[in-house]
Amino acid sequence: MLANAYRRHLLITLLEQDQQVNIQSLIPVDVASNSEDVDLFTIQMIHSHLPKLENADIIEWDEETEQVQKGPHYEDLRPLIQMLAEQC
């Protein structure tokens, strides 16, 4: 689950903000400068990364509002996510 940089970024963002986040706010700086990269990022998040994290109950994702929040198993990963956040 933590092997992908986009998933790690999402989980660290949830750790730091401790609230719901919109997937558009997760676009990395290096991706934001190119509209094709933004489209690819959004597609990857919606069709791959968010479903994987949601199926594992790590996040809850509202597809209509594009809001993501911590899921029931997020706290199980908190120590590892905190360690990753400290290394960034």
Secondary structure by P-SEA (a helix, b strand, c coil): ccccaaaaaaaaaaaaacccccccccccccccccaaaaaaaaaaaaccaaaaaaaaccccccccccccccccccccaaaaaaaaaaac
